[in-house]
């Protein structure tokens, strides 16, 4: 049997080796070959719509460029170095924790109880749509929770007032990712804040990246405009036109069946979402939830605790989550909603829904490390800075990243790919950093809403009982109009 000392020594060896590898990282002189990994990433992301695979293949391409003979060893050292990063550990815990909390809220039926309570206020066509919008704003923690819960709870009452399922899905989608982007206590803020830290965008005192994220919220123009646009459409200030007008006219002529309409069979499995695993896992938890007897306080209390504790601990989301779990689990146990074993199963399933996000972050960290070894940031700065102005950069970043996010269906993946390239250039030309971050996040939220096969679009259509392509085509003119206004807004602000 191995002695304790021998065991400690054996465990210490890999750590020491990793530390030595970190101090002896392979680097080369910056040149045009450093552009090859990003090109590989973007090409694979657009072709296969798999950002995690694209990031991994880009990292492998970079390793081969650094040293073909030592690519395997360099990959092993780099991945181990990334996994030892404190930021990665924090992100894994927080993203997974959010997934677990969301699963509990859905499983207990608390989210549905909140929707049922809100339905009492909706007494007409316009008020039912406004209530749908209000629910989307209030359920801000995660766009998956938002998209499925709001559509599912409101589609019967909007059917009653002859609101088309396409209009319902548009309202739900417009208050999913755009709202989550604007709230600094959400899965989006945690994910993007961590990437900002990883890429040295945040000041020394902002260990989680949330403060830097908050500074960019006023400049997330697309998210603001998408929210304003849907409210104006509901109020009739912006007219209904195009495919949406046809859908609304059809709804005015006959009630849409709430459960048995032919187009309600759309599922996440029918699509090519970039995050199929997360969509399917979340949908399974959603189908098993307690929709009819859930209590309102089982939703409100955890949400209030999460927000309150996070603010109390100076915007430390992980501490806020821990305190929320410490009080929420006994609350559910006392009510006999689940036993400990069931709670653990639900939380583990919720954690699994966040695996695509966690894997994206890890792959992005590895890819960034490889790009740094190739000297990519310095090469881009040296060659583009003389031709790029601080005034043009935010608008061009929004335009290019919006096109890529729309093409790939990956709002989070594109951000992970682009930030190591964009932010060094922004610092080099002395651009407004919060404005550039706002442009990147605006592009991400546009891709999440407008792409025909993004996870947010899929879930909004599914929760609303609407055909996926019908939803995508009817909402696109409004999303595109908001994107055009955002583009010129970035030019004006810069």
C-alpha positions as CSV (number, residue, x, y, z in Angstrom):
1,X,0.0,0.0,0.0
2,X,1.3,3.5,-0.9
3,X,2.3,5.6,2.1
4,X,0.8,9.0,2.8
5,X,4.2,10.7,2.0
6,X,4.5,8.8,-1.2
7,X,1.0,9.7,-2.2
8,X,1.5,13.4,-1.5
9,X,4.7,13.3,-3.5
10,X,3.0,11.6,-6.5
11,X,0.2,14.1,-6.5
12,X,2.7,17.0,-6.2
13,X,4.6,16.0,-9.3
14,X,2.0,16.9,-11.9
15,X,1.3,20.2,-10.2
16,X,5.0,21.1,-10.1
17,X,5.3,20.0,-13.8
18,X,2.4,22.3,-14.7
19,X,3.9,25.2,-12.8
20,X,7.2,24.7,-14.6
21,X,5.4,24.5,-18.0
22,X,3.6,27.7,-17.2
23,X,6.9,29.4,-16.7
24,X,8.3,28.0,-19.9
25,X,5.5,28.7,-22.4
26,X,6.4,28.4,-26.1
27,X,6.1,31.7,-27.9
28,X,7.1,32.9,-31.4
29,X,7.6,36.2,-33.1
30,X,4.2,37.7,-34.1
31,X,3.5,37.2,-37.8
32,X,0.6,36.6,-40.2
33,X,0.5,32.9,-39.4
34,X,-1.0,33.9,-36.0
35,X,-4.2,34.6,-38.0
36,X,-4.6,31.0,-39.0
37,X,-6.2,29.7,-35.7
38,X,-8.9,32.4,-35.7
39,X,-9.7,31.7,-39.3
40,X,-10.0,28.0,-38.5
41,X,-12.3,28.8,-35.6
42,X,-14.6,31.0,-37.6
43,X,-14.7,28.7,-40.6
44,X,-15.6,25.7,-38.5
45,X,-18.1,27.6,-36.4
46,X,-19.9,28.9,-39.5
47,X,-19.7,25.5,-41.2
48,X,-20.6,23.1,-38.4
49,X,-22.3,25.6,-36.0
50,X,-20.3,24.1,-33.1
51,X,-18.3,26.8,-31.3
52,X,-16.7,24.4,-28.8
53,X,-15.4,22.1,-31.5
54,X,-14.3,25.2,-33.5
55,X,-12.3,26.6,-30.5
56,X,-10.6,23.3,-29.9
57,X,-9.7,22.9,-33.6
58,X,-8.3,26.4,-33.6
59,X,-6.2,25.7,-30.5
60,X,-4.9,22.5,-32.1
61,X,-4.0,24.4,-35.3
62,X,-2.1,26.9,-33.2
63,X,-0.2,24.2,-31.3
64,X,0.9,22.7,-34.6
65,X,2.1,26.1,-35.8
66,X,4.1,26.6,-32.6
67,X,5.8,23.2,-32.7
68,X,4.5,20.2,-34.7
69,X,6.6,17.8,-32.8
70,X,5.7,19.2,-29.4
71,X,2.0,19.9,-30.1
72,X,0.6,17.1,-27.9
73,X,2.8,18.0,-24.9
74,X,2.0,21.7,-25.4
75,X,-1.7,21.0,-25.6
76,X,-1.6,19.0,-22.4
77,X,0.4,21.7,-20.5
78,X,-1.8,24.5,-21.8
79,X,-5.1,22.7,-20.9
80,X,-3.8,21.8,-17.4
81,X,-2.6,25.4,-16.9
82,X,-6.1,26.7,-17.9
83,X,-7.9,24.3,-15.6
84,X,-5.8,25.5,-12.6
85,X,-6.9,29.1,-13.2
86,X,-8.9,30.4,-10.3
87,X,-11.3,32.2,-12.7
88,X,-12.2,28.9,-14.5
89,X,-13.0,27.3,-11.1
90,X,-15.2,30.3,-10.2
91,X,-17.0,30.1,-13.5
92,X,-17.7,26.4,-13.3
93,X,-19.2,26.8,-9.8
94,X,-21.3,29.8,-10.6
95,X,-22.6,28.7,-14.0
96,X,-23.4,25.2,-12.7
97,X,-24.9,26.7,-9.6
98,X,-27.3,28.9,-11.7
99,X,-28.3,25.8,-13.6
100,X,-29.1,24.0,-10.4
101,X,-31.1,26.9,-9.0
102,X,-33.1,27.3,-12.2
103,X,-33.9,23.6,-12.2
104,X,-35.3,23.8,-8.7
105,X,-37.4,26.8,-9.6
106,X,-38.9,25.0,-12.6
107,X,-39.3,21.6,-10.9
108,X,-41.2,22.9,-7.9
109,X,-43.6,24.8,-10.1
110,X,-42.7,28.2,-8.6
111,X,-42.0,29.8,-11.9
112,X,-45.4,28.7,-13.2
113,X,-47.2,30.0,-10.1
114,X,-45.6,33.3,-10.8
115,X,-47.0,33.2,-14.3
116,X,-50.5,32.2,-13.1
117,X,-50.6,35.1,-10.6
118,X,-49.7,37.5,-13.3
119,X,-52.4,36.3,-15.6
120,X,-55.1,37.8,-13.3
121,X,-54.0,41.2,-14.4
122,X,-54.4,40.5,-18.1
123,X,-58.0,41.4,-19.1
124,X,-57.6,42.2,-22.8
125,X,-55.5,41.8,-25.9
126,X,-53.1,44.6,-25.2
127,X,-52.8,44.0,-21.5
128,X,-52.1,40.3,-22.1
129,X,-49.2,41.2,-24.3
130,X,-47.9,43.8,-21.8
131,X,-48.2,41.2,-19.1
132,X,-46.1,38.7,-21.2
133,X,-43.5,41.5,-21.6
134,X,-43.5,42.2,-17.9
135,X,-43.0,38.5,-17.1
136,X,-40.1,38.3,-19.5
137,X,-38.5,41.3,-17.7
138,X,-39.0,39.9,-14.2
139,X,-37.7,36.4,-15.0
140,X,-34.2,37.7,-15.8
141,X,-32.0,35.1,-14.3
142,X,-31.6,33.0,-17.4
143,X,-32.9,33.1,-21.0
144,X,-33.8,29.4,-21.0
145,X,-36.0,29.8,-17.9
146,X,-37.5,32.9,-19.4
147,X,-38.3,31.6,-22.8
148,X,-40.0,28.4,-21.7
149,X,-41.8,29.6,-18.6
150,X,-43.2,32.9,-20.0
151,X,-44.5,31.3,-23.2
152,X,-46.0,28.3,-21.5
153,X,-47.8,30.3,-18.8
154,X,-49.2,33.0,-21.1
155,X,-50.1,31.3,-24.4
156,X,-53.6,30.2,-23.1
157,X,-54.6,33.8,-22.1
158,X,-53.2,35.3,-25.3
159,X,-55.1,32.7,-27.3
160,X,-58.2,33.9,-25.5
161,X,-57.7,37.4,-26.8
162,X,-56.7,36.2,-30.3
163,X,-53.0,37.2,-30.1
164,X,-51.1,35.1,-32.6
165,X,-48.6,32.5,-31.3
166,X,-46.0,34.2,-33.6
167,X,-46.6,37.5,-31.7
168,X,-46.4,35.8,-28.4
169,X,-43.1,34.1,-29.4
170,X,-41.7,37.4,-30.6
171,X,-42.5,39.1,-27.2
172,X,-41.0,36.1,-25.3
173,X,-37.8,36.1,-27.4
174,X,-37.4,39.9,-27.2
175,X,-37.4,39.7,-23.4
176,X,-35.2,36.7,-23.1
177,X,-31.6,37.3,-24.1
178,X,-31.9,41.1,-24.4
179,X,-33.2,41.3,-20.8
180,X,-30.6,38.8,-19.4
181,X,-27.8,40.9,-21.0
182,X,-29.0,44.0,-19.3
183,X,-29.2,42.5,-15.8
184,X,-25.8,42.0,-14.0
185,X,-27.2,39.2,-11.9
186,X,-27.8,36.6,-14.7
187,X,-26.1,33.7,-16.3
188,X,-25.1,36.0,-19.2
189,X,-23.4,38.5,-16.8
190,X,-21.5,35.6,-15.0
191,X,-20.3,34.1,-18.3
192,X,-19.2,37.3,-20.0
193,X,-17.8,38.8,-16.8
194,X,-15.6,35.7,-16.5
195,X,-14.3,36.1,-20.1
196,X,-13.5,39.8,-19.5
197,X,-11.4,38.7,-16.5
198,X,-9.7,36.0,-18.5
199,X,-8.7,38.4,-21.2
200,X,-7.3,41.0,-18.8
201,X,-10.0,43.6,-19.7
202,X,-11.0,44.3,-16.1
203,X,-9.1,46.4,-13.5
204,X,-7.2,44.7,-10.7
205,X,-10.1,45.2,-8.2
206,X,-12.7,43.5,-10.3
207,X,-12.0,39.9,-9.8
208,X,-15.3,38.6,-11.2
209,X,-15.7,41.1,-14.1
210,X,-19.1,42.2,-12.9
211,X,-18.2,45.8,-12.3
212,X,-16.7,46.1,-15.7
213,X,-19.8,44.4,-17.1
214,X,-22.1,46.9,-15.3
215,X,-20.1,49.8,-16.8
216,X,-21.0,48.5,-20.3
217,X,-24.8,48.1,-19.7
218,X,-25.7,51.6,-20.9
219,X,-24.0,50.9,-24.2
220,X,-25.7,47.6,-24.9
221,X,-27.7,49.3,-27.5
222,X,-29.3,46.4,-29.3
223,X,-30.6,44.9,-26.1
224,X,-32.2,48.3,-25.1
225,X,-33.6,48.8,-28.6
226,X,-35.0,45.3,-28.8
227,X,-36.9,45.8,-25.5
228,X,-38.2,49.2,-26.6
229,X,-39.2,47.9,-30.0
230,X,-41.3,45.1,-28.6
231,X,-43.1,47.5,-26.3
232,X,-43.8,49.9,-29.1
233,X,-45.2,47.0,-31.2
234,X,-47.5,46.0,-28.4
235,X,-48.7,49.6,-27.9
236,X,-49.3,49.9,-31.7
237,X,-46.8,52.8,-32.1
238,X,-44.7,50.5,-34.4
239,X,-47.2,48.9,-36.9
240,X,-47.5,45.2,-37.4
241,X,-46.2,44.4,-40.9
242,X,-44.8,41.7,-43.2
243,X,-45.2,38.0,-42.1
244,X,-46.2,39.1,-38.6
245,X,-49.2,40.9,-40.0
246,X,-50.4,37.8,-41.8
247,X,-50.1,35.8,-38.6
248,X,-52.0,38.4,-36.6
249,X,-54.8,38.5,-39.3
250,X,-55.1,34.7,-39.1
251,X,-55.3,34.8,-35.3
252,X,-58.1,37.4,-35.5
253,X,-60.2,35.1,-37.6
254,X,-60.1,32.1,-35.4
255,X,-58.8,31.0,-32.0
256,X,-55.5,29.0,-32.0
257,X,-55.9,25.7,-30.1
258,X,-53.7,25.9,-27.0
259,X,-52.7,22.3,-27.0
260,X,-53.5,20.5,-30.2
261,X,-52.4,23.0,-32.9
262,X,-50.4,21.2,-35.6
263,X,-47.6,23.6,-35.3
264,X,-47.1,23.1,-31.6
265,X,-45.1,20.0,-32.1
266,X,-41.9,22.0,-32.6
267,X,-39.1,20.6,-30.4
268,X,-35.5,21.4,-29.7
269,X,-34.6,18.1,-31.4
270,X,-36.1,19.3,-34.7
271,X,-33.4,22.0,-34.9
272,X,-29.7,22.4,-35.3
273,X,-29.1,24.6,-32.2
274,X,-25.5,25.2,-31.3
275,X,-26.4,24.1,-27.8
276,X,-28.6,21.1,-28.4
277,X,-27.5,19.3,-25.2
278,X,-28.4,22.2,-23.0
279,X,-31.8,22.8,-24.7
280,X,-32.8,19.1,-24.5
281,X,-31.7,18.8,-20.8
282,X,-33.5,21.9,-19.8
283,X,-36.6,20.8,-21.7
284,X,-36.6,17.4,-19.9
285,X,-36.6,19.2,-16.6
286,X,-39.3,21.5,-17.7
287,X,-41.6,18.6,-18.8
288,X,-41.2,17.0,-15.3
289,X,-42.1,20.2,-13.4
290,X,-45.0,20.7,-11.1
291,X,-47.0,23.1,-13.2
292,X,-50.4,23.1,-11.5
293,X,-49.8,23.1,-7.8
294,X,-46.6,25.2,-7.6
295,X,-46.6,28.0,-5.0
296,X,-45.7,31.6,-5.8
297,X,-43.4,32.0,-2.7
298,X,-41.3,29.1,-4.0
299,X,-40.2,31.3,-6.9
300,X,-40.2,34.8,-5.3
301,X,-38.2,34.0,-2.1
302,X,-35.2,32.3,-3.9
303,X,-35.1,35.1,-6.5
304,X,-35.2,37.8,-3.8
305,X,-32.6,36.0,-1.8
306,X,-30.3,35.6,-4.8
307,X,-30.5,39.3,-5.7
308,X,-30.3,40.5,-2.1
309,X,-27.3,38.3,-1.1
310,X,-25.4,39.0,-4.3
311,X,-25.7,42.8,-3.6
312,X,-24.9,42.2,0.1
313,X,-21.7,40.4,-0.8
314,X,-20.6,43.3,-3.1
315,X,-21.8,41.7,-6.3
316,X,-20.2,38.3,-5.5
317,X,-22.6,36.0,-7.3
318,X,-21.1,32.8,-6.0
319,X,-21.5,33.9,-2.3
320,X,-25.1,35.0,-3.2
321,X,-25.8,31.6,-4.7
322,X,-24.4,29.7,-1.7
323,X,-26.6,31.6,0.7
324,X,-29.6,31.2,-1.5
325,X,-29.1,27.4,-1.6
326,X,-28.6,27.3,2.2
327,X,-32.0,28.8,2.7
328,X,-33.9,27.5,-0.3
329,X,-33.2,23.8,0.2
330,X,-34.6,23.7,3.8
331,X,-37.6,25.8,2.6
332,X,-38.4,23.1,0.0
333,X,-37.8,20.3,2.5
334,X,-40.1,21.7,5.1
335,X,-42.9,21.9,2.5
336,X,-42.1,18.3,1.4
337,X,-41.8,19.3,-2.2
338,X,-38.8,16.9,-2.6
339,X,-36.7,14.8,-0.5
340,X,-32.9,15.2,-0.4
341,X,-32.3,12.6,-3.0
342,X,-34.7,14.2,-5.4
343,X,-33.2,17.6,-4.8
344,X,-29.7,16.3,-5.6
345,X,-31.0,14.7,-8.8
346,X,-32.7,17.9,-9.9
347,X,-29.7,20.1,-9.1
348,X,-27.3,17.7,-10.9
349,X,-29.6,17.8,-14.0
350,X,-29.7,21.6,-13.8
351,X,-25.9,21.7,-13.5
352,X,-25.7,19.6,-16.7
353,X,-27.7,22.2,-18.6
354,X,-24.8,24.6,-18.1
355,X,-22.1,22.2,-19.5
356,X,-22.1,23.8,-23.0
357,X,-21.4,27.2,-21.4
358,X,-18.7,25.8,-19.1
359,X,-17.0,23.9,-21.9
360,X,-17.2,27.0,-24.1
361,X,-15.4,29.0,-21.5
362,X,-12.7,26.3,-21.0
363,X,-12.1,26.0,-24.7
364,X,-12.0,29.8,-25.1
365,X,-9.4,30.0,-22.4
366,X,-7.2,27.4,-24.1
367,X,-7.6,29.1,-27.5
368,X,-6.7,32.5,-26.0
369,X,-3.6,31.0,-24.4
370,X,-2.5,29.6,-27.8
371,X,-3.2,32.9,-29.5
372,X,-1.0,34.7,-26.9
373,X,1.8,32.2,-27.6
374,X,1.5,33.0,-31.3
375,X,1.5,36.7,-30.7
376,X,-1.9,37.3,-32.3
377,X,-2.9,40.3,-30.2
378,X,0.3,42.1,-30.9
379,X,0.2,41.3,-34.6
380,X,-3.3,42.7,-35.0
381,X,-2.4,45.8,-33.0
382,X,0.7,46.5,-35.0
383,X,-1.1,46.1,-38.4
384,X,-4.6,47.5,-37.8
385,X,-4.1,50.2,-35.3
386,X,-2.8,52.8,-37.9
387,X,-5.9,52.3,-40.0
388,X,-8.6,51.9,-37.2
389,X,-10.0,54.8,-35.3
390,X,-11.6,54.8,-31.9
391,X,-14.8,56.3,-33.5
392,X,-15.3,53.5,-36.0
393,X,-14.3,50.5,-33.9
394,X,-17.5,50.0,-31.8
395,X,-19.8,50.1,-34.9
396,X,-17.6,47.8,-36.9
397,X,-17.3,45.3,-34.0
398,X,-21.1,45.2,-33.7
399,X,-21.6,44.7,-37.4
400,X,-19.0,42.0,-37.8
401,X,-19.9,40.1,-34.7
402,X,-23.6,40.4,-35.3
403,X,-23.2,38.8,-38.7
404,X,-21.1,36.0,-37.2
405,X,-23.5,35.4,-34.3
406,X,-26.4,35.2,-36.7
407,X,-24.6,32.8,-39.0
408,X,-23.4,30.4,-36.3
409,X,-26.3,30.6,-33.9
410,X,-23.8,30.9,-31.1
411,X,-24.1,34.1,-29.1
412,X,-21.8,32.9,-26.3
413,X,-19.3,31.1,-28.5
414,X,-18.7,34.0,-30.8
415,X,-18.0,36.3,-27.9
416,X,-15.5,33.8,-26.5
417,X,-13.8,33.7,-29.9
418,X,-13.8,37.5,-30.6
419,X,-12.8,39.1,-27.3
420,X,-9.1,38.1,-27.4
421,X,-8.9,39.8,-30.9
422,X,-11.1,42.8,-30.4
423,X,-10.2,44.0,-26.9
424,X,-6.4,44.4,-27.5
425,X,-7.2,46.4,-30.6
426,X,-9.6,48.6,-28.6
427,X,-6.9,49.3,-26.0
428,X,-4.4,50.1,-28.8
429,X,-6.6,52.7,-30.5
430,X,-7.7,54.1,-27.1
431,X,-11.4,53.4,-27.8
432,X,-14.1,53.7,-25.2
433,X,-13.8,50.3,-23.6
434,X,-17.3,50.0,-22.1
435,X,-18.7,51.1,-25.5
436,X,-16.7,48.3,-27.3
437,X,-17.9,45.7,-24.7
438,X,-21.4,47.0,-25.2
439,X,-21.0,46.5,-28.9
440,X,-19.9,42.9,-28.4
441,X,-22.7,42.1,-26.1
442,X,-25.2,43.8,-28.4
443,X,-24.0,41.5,-31.2
444,X,-24.4,38.5,-29.0
445,X,-27.9,39.3,-28.0
446,X,-28.8,40.0,-31.6
447,X,-27.5,36.6,-32.7
448,X,-29.3,34.9,-29.8
449,X,-32.7,36.5,-30.8
450,X,-32.5,36.7,-34.6
451,X,-30.7,33.5,-35.6
452,X,-33.3,30.9,-36.9
453,X,-31.7,28.0,-35.0
454,X,-30.3,29.6,-31.9
455,X,-31.2,28.1,-28.5
456,X,-33.2,31.1,-27.5
457,X,-35.2,31.1,-30.7
458,X,-35.9,27.4,-30.4
459,X,-37.1,27.7,-26.8
460,X,-39.2,30.8,-27.4
461,X,-41.0,29.0,-30.2
462,X,-41.4,25.8,-28.2
463,X,-42.7,27.5,-25.0
464,X,-45.2,29.5,-27.1
465,X,-46.4,26.6,-29.1
466,X,-45.3,28.2,-32.3
467,X,-43.6,26.8,-35.4
468,X,-39.9,27.5,-35.3
469,X,-39.5,29.0,-38.8
470,X,-42.7,30.9,-38.5
471,X,-41.5,32.5,-35.3
472,X,-38.0,33.2,-36.8
473,X,-39.4,34.8,-40.0
474,X,-42.1,36.9,-38.3
475,X,-39.8,38.4,-35.7
476,X,-36.7,39.0,-38.0
477,X,-37.9,42.3,-39.5
478,X,-38.2,43.8,-36.0
479,X,-34.9,42.4,-34.8
480,X,-33.2,43.7,-38.0
481,X,-34.6,47.2,-37.5
482,X,-33.3,47.3,-34.0
483,X,-29.9,46.1,-35.2
484,X,-29.7,48.9,-37.8
485,X,-30.6,51.5,-35.3
486,X,-28.0,50.1,-32.9
487,X,-25.3,50.2,-35.6
488,X,-25.9,54.0,-36.2
489,X,-26.2,54.5,-32.5
490,X,-22.6,53.1,-32.0
491,X,-21.4,55.5,-34.7
492,X,-23.1,58.4,-32.9
493,X,-21.9,57.5,-29.4
494,X,-18.3,57.0,-30.5
